[in-house]
Amino acid sequence: MVRLKADLIIVNTTPAAIAVKKVTTTTPIVIPTAIDPVGAGLISSFAHPGGNITGSTILSAELSAKRLELLKEVIPGPSRMAVLWNDANPATTLAWTQTQDAARALGVTLQPHAVQGPMGLELAFAKMAAERSDAVFVLEDALIIQYLKQIIDFANEKRLPTVFGHRDRVEAGGLMSYGPRFSELMRRAASQVDKILKGARPADLPVELPTAFEFVINLKTARALGLQIPDTLLARADEVIE
């Protein structure tokens, strides 16, 4: 793409943005769904990116504690939460750290399972079964979500509640999701692309934070898992899938 002298490159994952940045420091890059762009070394700061990259962040680390709290409301008392994450993605490091901090505050035991491919996923499933996990907490990135169907099928078969960062995971059979509306992030990305093509520099365009969030519960999945979702939780949901 750089050799073709593209006017701008849009990427949808942090590893992709890192790969493009290694090839060019001049072609503008927009990433609408950055996880931790500062920690991953993509930008200097949200307000002043300082290079050829801008976009939006999905606040994965900041929302990890919120998602863990939601699982805790479904499973009160001492609990063991299996965590699926890609430890090879530098953008997920902060999310993992904040998840650990939240777990300590909530009295939750985390059972981390790093996944970097199909074999790692199968090994994680075997360990989760052996460790008698009570729920599955998914630190999402593009690699992990490649295995969305396998994760949901396993969790539902073992009657394990799940929480994700985006509504389509719940539509696919997961229990809950809490996160920004991706449609809003994509609209903002289109606006940033427009500004750059009209002459703005990515270095001067702040990386934007999401302002619209949604909490979705799949009640059909809850019934299949034998779970009684608290009325207080249902009342807070933006959507309940029957």
Beta strands, then each sheet from edge to edge (+ up, - down):
strand 1: 9-10
strand 2: 29-34
strand 3: 53-57
strand 4: 79-85
strand 5: 108-114
strand 6: 135-138
strand 7: 162-164
strand 8: 176-180
strand 9: 213-218
strand 10: 239-241
sheet 1: 1+ 2+ 3+
sheet 2: 5+ 4+ 6+ 7+ 8+ 9- 10-
end
